[in-house]
Amino acid sequence: MNTYAIRVIYKYEMRRAFETIAQSFASPVLSTALYFVVFGSAIGSRIESVGGVSYGAFIVPGLMMLAVLTQSLANASFGIFFPKFTGAIYELLSAPVSFVEILIGYVGAAATKSFIIGLIILGTAGFFVPLQIAHPVWMLGFLLLTCISFSLFGFVIGLWATNFEKLQLIPLLVITPLVFLGGTFYSVDMLPPAWQTVTLFNPVLYLISGFRWSFYEVADVSVALSLTMILVFLGTCLAIVWWMFKTGYRLKQ
């Protein structure tokens, strides 16, 4: 294992994030604060509680997942796409560095940035609503798995994309709607029966449900099912990345 190469890639990606700290960290926090003002105050004042939890506190896990998913995708996809765009990827591929080491460097940095953003948003939420975390270890575990899984997915998108338009296509048209329709601002029990069934086909629901359980022991689906969905998604992304590097898909053009 070439740990030196991993450190170089990791440090470079982390340095890029801190050089654009306003975009990398301040922007998600500001967006979250606005969500609390709009949804927590305006809508929350009309909803007493959801599952015995105040509405303002109920949406905290969903808002954290919204930020973590979008930031994981953006950081990882741009991190690997930019070397492709500039041609620097060929120098990396010709170096004595395996795809595993490349993957650990880029995905590790993207997951780290998303994890930090998640914790910052958690701290920000504490200024707006009283928080309780019933299972802090499970909370950190779900958060870390989600950061790694969607950073891997973002890495796949970055390898697949051939231009900046494609780089934004899946996050904007697929992931963001799934997050908003995955129980970020509501519980599945609040929907009509037909829509409850439809929502169960949304994979993001299982991520948010498991994460919310770690806070308030309130979940729309079982915790075991949520954890299984995350691990299956992570394994699928790993398999796709392995296939891309093995075949040179969108890498050897």
C-alpha positions as a Markdown table, in Angstrom:
| # | Residue | x | y | z |
|---|---|---|---|---|
| 1 | Met | 0.0 | 0.0 | 0.0 |
| 2 | Asn | 1.5 | 3.3 | -1.1 |
| 3 | Thr | 0.6 | 5.4 | 1.9 |
| 4 | Tyr | 2.6 | 8.3 | 0.6 |
| 5 | Ala | 0.5 | 8.6 | -2.5 |
| 6 | Ile | -2.7 | 8.4 | -0.4 |
| 7 | Arg | -1.5 | 11.2 | 1.9 |
| 8 | Val | -0.5 | 13.5 | -1.1 |
| 9 | Ile | -3.9 | 13.1 | -2.7 |
| 10 | Tyr | -5.8 | 13.5 | 0.6 |
| 11 | Lys | -3.8 | 16.6 | 1.6 |
| 12 | Tyr | -4.2 | 18.2 | -1.8 |
| 13 | Glu | -8.0 | 17.7 | -1.8 |
| 14 | Met | -8.3 | 18.9 | 1.8 |
| 15 | Arg | -6.2 | 22.0 | 1.1 |
| 16 | Arg | -8.4 | 22.9 | -1.8 |
| 17 | Ala | -11.4 | 22.8 | 0.5 |
| 18 | Phe | -9.9 | 25.1 | 3.0 |
| 19 | Glu | -8.7 | 27.5 | 0.3 |
| 20 | Thr | -12.4 | 27.9 | -0.7 |
| 21 | Ile | -13.7 | 27.8 | 2.9 |
| 22 | Ala | -16.7 | 30.1 | 2.2 |
| 23 | Gln | -18.0 | 27.8 | -0.6 |
| 24 | Ser | -17.0 | 24.5 | 1.2 |
| 25 | Phe | -18.2 | 25.2 | 4.7 |
| 26 | Ala | -20.0 | 28.5 | 5.2 |
| 27 | Ser | -22.5 | 28.1 | 2.3 |
| 28 | Pro | -24.0 | 24.8 | 3.7 |
| 29 | Val | -24.3 | 26.3 | 7.2 |
| 30 | Leu | -26.0 | 29.4 | 5.9 |
| 31 | Ser | -28.4 | 27.3 | 3.8 |
| 32 | Thr | -29.2 | 25.2 | 6.9 |
| 33 | Ala | -29.9 | 28.3 | 9.0 |
| 34 | Leu | -32.3 | 29.5 | 6.3 |
| 35 | Tyr | -34.1 | 26.1 | 6.4 |
| 36 | Phe | -34.5 | 26.5 | 10.1 |
| 37 | Val | -35.9 | 30.0 | 9.8 |
| 38 | Val | -38.4 | 29.0 | 7.1 |
| 39 | Phe | -39.4 | 25.4 | 8.0 |
| 40 | Gly | -38.6 | 25.4 | 11.7 |
| 41 | Ser | -40.2 | 28.8 | 12.5 |
| 42 | Ala | -42.9 | 29.3 | 9.9 |
| 43 | Ile | -44.1 | 25.7 | 9.5 |
| 44 | Gly | -42.9 | 24.4 | 12.9 |
| 45 | Ser | -45.2 | 26.9 | 14.6 |
| 46 | Arg | -48.2 | 25.2 | 13.0 |
| 47 | Ile | -47.1 | 21.6 | 13.8 |
| 48 | Glu | -46.9 | 20.8 | 17.5 |
| 49 | Ser | -44.8 | 17.6 | 17.2 |
| 50 | Val | -44.0 | 14.6 | 15.0 |
| 51 | Gly | -43.6 | 11.3 | 16.8 |
| 52 | Gly | -43.4 | 13.1 | 20.1 |
| 53 | Val | -40.5 | 15.3 | 18.8 |
| 54 | Ser | -40.9 | 19.0 | 18.2 |
| 55 | Tyr | -40.9 | 19.8 | 14.5 |
| 56 | Gly | -37.9 | 22.0 | 14.6 |
| 57 | Ala | -35.8 | 19.2 | 16.2 |
| 58 | Phe | -37.4 | 16.6 | 14.0 |
| 59 | Ile | -36.0 | 18.1 | 10.8 |
| 60 | Val | -32.4 | 18.3 | 12.0 |
| 61 | Pro | -31.4 | 14.8 | 10.9 |
| 62 | Gly | -33.0 | 15.4 | 7.5 |
| 63 | Leu | -31.3 | 18.7 | 7.0 |
| 64 | Met | -27.9 | 17.1 | 8.0 |
| 65 | Met | -28.5 | 14.3 | 5.5 |
| 66 | Leu | -29.5 | 16.8 | 2.8 |
| 67 | Ala | -26.2 | 18.7 | 3.3 |
| 68 | Val | -24.0 | 15.7 | 3.7 |
| 69 | Leu | -25.4 | 13.9 | 0.6 |
| 70 | Thr | -25.1 | 16.9 | -1.7 |
| 71 | Gln | -21.7 | 17.9 | -0.4 |
| 72 | Ser | -20.3 | 14.3 | -0.6 |
| 73 | Leu | -21.4 | 14.1 | -4.2 |
| 74 | Ala | -20.1 | 17.5 | -5.2 |
| 75 | Asn | -16.7 | 17.1 | -3.5 |
| 76 | Ala | -16.0 | 13.7 | -4.8 |
| 77 | Ser | -17.3 | 14.2 | -8.3 |
| 78 | Phe | -15.4 | 17.5 | -8.9 |
| 79 | Gly | -12.3 | 16.1 | -7.2 |
| 80 | Ile | -11.8 | 13.4 | -9.8 |
| 81 | Phe | -13.4 | 15.1 | -12.7 |
| 82 | Phe | -11.1 | 18.1 | -12.6 |
| 83 | Pro | -7.9 | 16.0 | -13.2 |
| 84 | Lys | -9.8 | 14.4 | -16.1 |
| 85 | Phe | -10.8 | 17.7 | -17.5 |
| 86 | Thr | -7.2 | 19.1 | -17.3 |
| 87 | Gly | -5.5 | 15.8 | -18.4 |
| 88 | Ala | -3.6 | 15.4 | -15.1 |
| 89 | Ile | -5.4 | 12.1 | -14.6 |
| 90 | Tyr | -3.1 | 10.4 | -17.1 |
| 91 | Glu | 0.0 | 11.3 | -15.0 |
| 92 | Leu | -1.8 | 9.8 | -12.0 |
| 93 | Leu | -2.7 | 6.6 | -13.9 |
| 94 | Ser | 0.8 | 6.2 | -15.2 |
| 95 | Ala | 2.3 | 6.6 | -11.7 |
| 96 | Pro | 3.0 | 3.5 | -9.5 |
| 97 | Val | -0.3 | 4.1 | -7.7 |
| 98 | Ser | -3.2 | 1.5 | -7.6 |
| 99 | Phe | -6.8 | 2.4 | -8.1 |
| 100 | Val | -7.4 | 1.5 | -4.4 |
| 101 | Glu | -4.9 | 4.2 | -3.3 |
| 102 | Ile | -6.4 | 6.7 | -5.7 |
| 103 | Leu | -9.9 | 5.8 | -4.4 |
| 104 | Ile | -8.9 | 6.1 | -0.7 |
| 105 | Gly | -7.2 | 9.5 | -1.3 |
| 106 | Tyr | -10.1 | 11.2 | -3.2 |
| 107 | Val | -13.0 | 9.5 | -1.4 |
| 108 | Gly | -11.4 | 9.9 | 2.0 |
| 109 | Ala | -10.9 | 13.6 | 1.5 |
| 110 | Ala | -14.5 | 14.1 | 0.2 |
| 111 | Ala | -15.9 | 12.0 | 3.1 |
| 112 | Thr | -13.9 | 14.0 | 5.6 |
| 113 | Lys | -15.2 | 17.3 | 4.3 |
| 114 | Ser | -18.8 | 16.1 | 4.3 |
| 115 | Phe | -18.4 | 14.7 | 7.8 |
| 116 | Ile | -17.0 | 18.0 | 9.1 |
| 117 | Ile | -19.9 | 19.8 | 7.4 |
| 118 | Gly | -22.4 | 17.4 | 9.1 |
| 119 | Leu | -20.9 | 18.1 | 12.5 |
| 120 | Ile | -20.9 | 21.9 | 11.9 |
| 121 | Ile | -24.6 | 21.8 | 10.9 |
| 122 | Leu | -25.3 | 19.8 | 14.0 |
| 123 | Gly | -23.7 | 22.5 | 16.1 |
| 124 | Thr | -25.6 | 25.2 | 14.2 |
| 125 | Ala | -28.9 | 23.4 | 14.8 |
| 126 | Gly | -28.2 | 23.6 | 18.5 |
| 127 | Phe | -28.6 | 27.4 | 18.4 |
| 128 | Phe | -32.1 | 27.0 | 16.9 |
| 129 | Val | -33.7 | 24.0 | 18.7 |
| 130 | Pro | -33.0 | 21.8 | 21.7 |
| 131 | Leu | -31.3 | 18.6 | 20.6 |
| 132 | Gln | -31.0 | 15.2 | 22.1 |
| 133 | Ile | -29.0 | 12.3 | 20.6 |
| 134 | Ala | -30.2 | 9.0 | 22.1 |
| 135 | His | -27.5 | 6.9 | 20.4 |
| 136 | Pro | -24.4 | 9.1 | 19.6 |
| 137 | Val | -22.2 | 6.2 | 18.5 |
| 138 | Trp | -24.9 | 5.1 | 16.0 |
| 139 | Met | -25.3 | 8.7 | 14.9 |
| 140 | Leu | -21.7 | 9.0 | 14.1 |
| 141 | Gly | -21.7 | 5.6 | 12.4 |
| 142 | Phe | -24.6 | 6.4 | 10.2 |
| 143 | Leu | -23.1 | 9.8 | 9.4 |
| 144 | Leu | -19.7 | 8.3 | 8.5 |
| 145 | Leu | -21.2 | 5.5 | 6.3 |
| 146 | Thr | -23.4 | 8.0 | 4.5 |
| 147 | Cys | -20.4 | 10.3 | 3.8 |
| 148 | Ile | -18.3 | 7.4 | 2.5 |
| 149 | Ser | -21.1 | 5.9 | 0.4 |
| 150 | Phe | -22.1 | 9.1 | -1.4 |
| 151 | Ser | -18.5 | 10.2 | -1.8 |
| 152 | Leu | -18.0 | 6.9 | -3.6 |
| 153 | Phe | -21.1 | 7.6 | -5.7 |
| 154 | Gly | -19.8 | 11.1 | -6.4 |
| 155 | Phe | -16.5 | 9.5 | -7.5 |
| 156 | Val | -18.5 | 7.3 | -10.0 |
| 157 | Ile | -20.3 | 10.4 | -11.3 |
| 158 | Gly | -17.0 | 12.2 | -11.7 |
| 159 | Leu | -15.5 | 9.3 | -13.7 |
| 160 | Trp | -18.7 | 9.0 | -15.8 |
| 161 | Ala | -19.2 | 12.7 | -16.6 |
| 162 | Thr | -17.6 | 14.1 | -19.8 |
| 163 | Asn | -18.5 | 17.7 | -19.2 |
| 164 | Phe | -19.6 | 20.1 | -16.4 |
| 165 | Glu | -23.3 | 19.7 | -17.4 |
| 166 | Lys | -23.2 | 16.0 | -16.8 |
| 167 | Leu | -21.4 | 16.5 | -13.6 |
| 168 | Gln | -24.4 | 18.4 | -12.2 |
| 169 | Leu | -27.1 | 16.3 | -13.9 |
| 170 | Ile | -27.6 | 13.4 | -11.4 |
| 171 | Pro | -27.2 | 15.5 | -8.2 |
| 172 | Leu | -29.7 | 18.1 | -9.4 |
| 173 | Leu | -32.3 | 16.0 | -11.2 |
| 174 | Val | -32.1 | 12.8 | -9.1 |
| 175 | Ile | -30.5 | 13.1 | -5.7 |
| 176 | Thr | -31.9 | 16.4 | -4.5 |
| 177 | Pro | -35.5 | 15.4 | -5.4 |
| 178 | Leu | -35.0 | 12.0 | -3.7 |
| 179 | Val | -33.7 | 13.7 | -0.5 |
| 180 | Phe | -36.6 | 16.2 | -0.4 |
| 181 | Leu | -39.1 | 13.3 | -1.0 |
| 182 | Gly | -37.3 | 11.0 | 1.4 |
| 183 | Gly | -38.7 | 12.2 | 4.7 |
| 184 | Thr | -36.4 | 15.2 | 5.2 |
| 185 | Phe | -39.2 | 17.5 | 6.5 |
| 186 | Tyr | -41.9 | 14.9 | 7.3 |
| 187 | Ser | -42.7 | 11.4 | 8.5 |
| 188 | Val | -44.0 | 8.8 | 6.1 |
| 189 | Asp | -47.0 | 8.3 | 8.5 |
| 190 | Met | -48.1 | 11.8 | 7.6 |
| 191 | Leu | -48.7 | 10.8 | 4.0 |
| 192 | Pro | -51.8 | 9.2 | 2.5 |
| 193 | Pro | -51.5 | 5.3 | 2.3 |
| 194 | Ala | -50.8 | 5.3 | -1.4 |
| 195 | Trp | -48.0 | 7.8 | -1.1 |
| 196 | Gln | -46.6 | 5.9 | 1.8 |
| 197 | Thr | -46.1 | 2.9 | -0.4 |
| 198 | Val | -44.5 | 5.0 | -3.2 |
| 199 | Thr | -42.1 | 6.6 | -0.7 |
| 200 | Leu | -40.9 | 3.2 | 0.5 |
| 201 | Phe | -39.2 | 2.8 | -2.9 |
| 202 | Asn | -37.1 | 5.9 | -2.3 |
| 203 | Pro | -33.7 | 4.6 | -1.1 |
| 204 | Val | -32.9 | 7.9 | 0.6 |
| 205 | Leu | -35.8 | 7.4 | 3.0 |
| 206 | Tyr | -33.9 | 4.5 | 4.6 |
| 207 | Leu | -30.8 | 6.7 | 5.2 |
| 208 | Ile | -32.8 | 9.5 | 6.8 |
| 209 | Ser | -34.9 | 7.1 | 8.8 |
| 210 | Gly | -31.9 | 5.3 | 10.4 |
| 211 | Phe | -30.2 | 8.6 | 11.1 |
| 212 | Arg | -33.2 | 10.1 | 12.7 |
| 213 | Trp | -33.6 | 7.0 | 14.9 |
| 214 | Ser | -30.1 | 7.6 | 16.3 |
| 215 | Phe | -31.4 | 11.0 | 17.5 |
| 216 | Tyr | -34.9 | 10.4 | 18.8 |
| 217 | Glu | -35.5 | 6.6 | 18.5 |
| 218 | Val | -38.2 | 7.5 | 15.9 |
| 219 | Ala | -38.0 | 5.8 | 12.5 |
| 220 | Asp | -40.2 | 5.1 | 9.5 |
| 221 | Val | -38.5 | 1.8 | 8.8 |
| 222 | Ser | -36.4 | -0.6 | 10.9 |
| 223 | Val | -32.9 | 0.3 | 11.8 |
| 224 | Ala | -31.6 | -3.0 | 10.5 |
| 225 | Leu | -33.1 | -2.3 | 7.1 |
| 226 | Ser | -31.6 | 1.2 | 7.0 |
| 227 | Leu | -28.2 | -0.1 | 7.8 |
| 228 | Thr | -28.5 | -2.9 | 5.2 |
| 229 | Met | -29.5 | -0.4 | 2.5 |
| 230 | Ile | -26.4 | 1.8 | 3.2 |
| 231 | Leu | -24.0 | -1.2 | 3.1 |
| 232 | Val | -25.6 | -2.5 | -0.1 |
| 233 | Phe | -25.3 | 0.9 | -1.7 |
| 234 | Leu | -21.7 | 1.2 | -0.6 |
| 235 | Gly | -20.8 | -2.2 | -1.9 |
| 236 | Thr | -22.5 | -1.4 | -5.3 |
| 237 | Cys | -20.5 | 1.8 | -5.7 |
| 238 | Leu | -17.2 | 0.0 | -4.9 |
| 239 | Ala | -18.0 | -2.6 | -7.5 |
| 240 | Ile | -18.7 | 0.0 | -10.1 |
| 241 | Val | -15.5 | 1.9 | -9.4 |
| 242 | Trp | -13.5 | -1.3 | -9.6 |
| 243 | Trp | -15.1 | -2.1 | -13.0 |
| 244 | Met | -14.4 | 1.4 | -14.3 |
| 245 | Phe | -10.7 | 1.2 | -13.4 |
| 246 | Lys | -10.3 | -2.4 | -14.6 |
| 247 | Thr | -11.9 | -1.6 | -18.0 |
| 248 | Gly | -10.6 | 2.0 | -18.3 |
| 249 | Tyr | -14.1 | 3.3 | -18.8 |
| 250 | Arg | -14.0 | 7.1 | -19.5 |
| 251 | Leu | -10.3 | 7.0 | -18.3 |
| 252 | Lys | -8.3 | 5.8 | -21.3 |
| 253 | Gln | -9.7 | 8.1 | -24.0 |
